[in-house]
Amino acid sequence: MNTSSNGNSSKKYGTIKLLLLTIALALFGTKVLAEEYEEVSYDDLVNQISHRKSQLNSRQETSANFDNLMIHAGLGLVTTATSINYQGSNNLKYQNGFQLSMGIDLFSESWATEGVIRNFGQSTSGSEIRSLRELDLKILYRGTPANRVGLRAGAGLGTRYFKLSDSANGITIDDTTPTALAFAGFDIYLSKGVSIGIETGLRSAMVSSTTDKNSMDTTLRLDTYF
């Protein structure tokens, strides 16, 4: 009989322990949930929703702006007059060439950046042989077209590679010259994706230790936008 009483007491004691543990876990869980969730007023909830909506709209507008950016690709025919200083005098040298350009809008239809490669090949005049290449990086502003005609203007930096040799007069020039440039012109838009235009540019050497001093050029352009 004593053994049965002791067994019953152990079972009751175990049941009480299990009940107390369950109550403790329930109380602890309620406390954790109370700490994780704070009460929010109606006004605070509206403000939070409005803030998140503004953030979403801002992201959508930024994405739309990127989608609307235009890439430009073009080619052109160029005529340039270069002022060369050698043997104590300035001489003008004329050359014809072509250019290839590639650019992209700067978060606006009015502003863009453009990289340009120009090649004038070789020109011969008597015993004189000369060649010229140019690399440019430009920032340009395009005015809003009126009756399909829009103005363009801008500035940039470039590098000119000019060579001249004259065996009869013993002259050899091989200059690499950094330049500052400015340009202006206009475009005629044949459609939303195609334009033709004329551009005039001025270039000035940024160093004094060069025979290639200044130049002026005129470019007939054909540009595409996509």
Secondary structure, DSSP 4 states (H G I P E B T S, - for coil): -HHHHHHHHHHHHHHHHHHHHHHHHHHHHHHHHHHH-----HHHHHHHHHHHHHHHHHHHHHHHHHHHPPEEEEEEEEEEEEEEEETTEEEEEEEEEEEEEEEEE-SSSSEEEEEEEEEEEEEEETTEEEEEEEEEEEEEEEPPPBTTEEEEEEEEEEEEEEEEEETTTTEEEEEEEEEEEEEEEEEEEEETTEEEEEEEEEEEES-SS-SEEEEEEEEEEEEEE-
